[in-house]
Amino acid sequence: MAQIEKRGSKWRYRIFYYNETGIRKSISKSGFRTKSDAKRAAVELENSLNSGMQVQKYYLLNEWLDFYLKTWRNDKLSQSTIEIEEFSKKRVLKFYGNITIKSITSSKHQEFINDLIEKGYSKSTIKKSHSFMNRAMQQAVYDRIIHLNPCDNVELKHRDLKSQEKAKYIPKDKIKPFLVAVRNRDVNQYYMFRFMIETGIRVGEANALLWSDYDNKNKTISITKSYDQKHNRWNSTKNKEDRLIYLTDDMAKELTKLKYLQNANRIVNEDLYNDAHDFIFCNSFGDPIPRSTTYNTMKHITEKLLGVGLSIHKLRHTHATLLLESDVPMKVIQERLGHKTMSITEQVYSHVTENMNHKAKEDFERFIQEKEIF
């Protein structure tokens, strides 16, 4: 039972408990305006103690985030995702400072989100920052260090931030003119872009592909790694799982043409050709095609063709859209794209599944009318 006493004009509670070694300890807090406020706080703390809360642990935010990343994240994520979480951590600490995690409230976290919005951060950045903090605080709840997650019930009030952003892509009637324009600009980029549209692989995975990953006989490509040009290092795939993708006959023929082109480049540029790696997609000297070059090509051509510049990642969305519109099962699409769960696939490509639902309705109506079921 808590002791409630008045100290000057304010009220204080004192609670006695036994720690994990059986030693009797006490916790007190003063400064409450009324006796009922002190009682309410004492009851909440007693409930926490009864549920096994580790009240003796006062983690500083920086200390807890480091522990969370090391224990729960760093050995389970790709290097690029780890870097994204490190940036999120920096944004969190810049706003909060190095306070204790027990002193963080929902209102304080809402202030953090509002601050990001006012500073003009993108919807994606705000979501990533919030998700990072939310996961870290939820783990503190699971470890019984805090009672409630302060990130619950926080609003991401960034215009239409609440609604899922639909994936943009190149419409199927624009794919051919898009690839013609890319080929006229750079034939090496053409083969890479064509391959990405047909397979849906990520740009880092495309950059990492070697000819040894290609099975010409079975027309399959093994996706086992990603290449980070910025740091010149090899990473695992985003979800750390390998996958095998089957290619169409046309794509296999395109790869044969690309191989002939590279063999010719080896002869022409013999003294300068980079044979350190046998990249499938490279420039005329065997070096990886710079990310900045593919970015500029993608943005320039889509702006001319569609009126809006798209990122190279939208080639992946284009591939998924083609699969969905050709009635490929969602589970197959998930595995082909290398999504961790099918819910990710369904959420990102909901704009296409809506069209599929309309088509399914029309097909069903046609079926029951033709069979005179009703």
Number of C-alpha atoms within 10 A of each C-alpha: 10 18 13 19 15 16 11 8 9 14 20 24 23 17 18 14 15 11 15 9 6 8 8 10 11 11 14 13 14 15 15 18 13 13 15 12 14 24 20 12 15 23 15 12 18 18 13 18 18 10 11 15 19 16 16 10 12 16 18 15 23 19 14 18 22 13 14 17 18 12 11 13 15 15 11 15 18 18 19 16 15 16 13 14 21 17 14 21 19 13 17 23 14 11 15 17 13 14 15 16 21 20 12 17 15 15 13 16 23 20 15 20 23 16 14 21 18 10 8 11 14 13 19 11 17 24 17 16 23 22 15 19 20 18 15 22 26 19 17 21 16 13 13 18 22 24 22 17 21 23 22 14 11 16 14 18 14 18 9 10 15 12 7 10 15 12 18 18 21 21 13 11 8 12 17 12 12 21 19 13 18 23 16 10 13 15 18 19 22 20 21 21 25 20 21 23 21 20 24 28 22 21 20 20 21 22 23 26 23 16 15 12 16 20 14 15 7 10 15 16 20 16 24 17 22 24 20 18 15 8 7 8 11 15 19 19 23 21 14 16 13 13 15 15 17 15 19 13 10 10 17 20 14 14 20 13 12 18 15 11 14 21 12 13 17 18 11 13 14 12 9 13 16 18 12 8 14 16 22 24 27 21 19 21 18 21 16 19 19 13 16 9 11 20 15 14 20 22 16 16 20 21 13 12 16 13 10 12 17 20 16 21 19 19 27 23 22 22 22 28 24 19 20 17 13 10 11 12 10 18 14 12 20 18 16 19 19 23 16 14 12 15 13 12 19 16 14 17 20 16 15 18 18 11 13 16 11 11 13 12 12 11 12 12 11 12 12 11 11 9 8 8 7 5
